[in-house]
Amino acid sequence: MKNISKKITINDLAGMIKRGFDKVGENMKKGFDELGNKLGGQMRVLSENNERAHEEIKLRLDNIAYRFELVKPQKRVDVLEKKVGVKHK
């Protein structure tokens, strides 16, 4: 068997290195694209969950009377209870 050796030139070596870096770059791009897609999907889910939670809170708060709205009616009830002679527990 003959031992055939080819001399590698600087240009050959530069080409090999470039192809290696290109391959690494492609793999990194694929990895980052996949990661971005996964994170984007998770962010959409979190955003939708967050919006639903805010809507639920708003609905609950819309059904609650604010404290300042209760002050006058409470004073009126206190006066009526005094006149009738009912003690509030």
Order of alpha helices (4+ residues) and beta strands (2+ residues): alpha-alpha
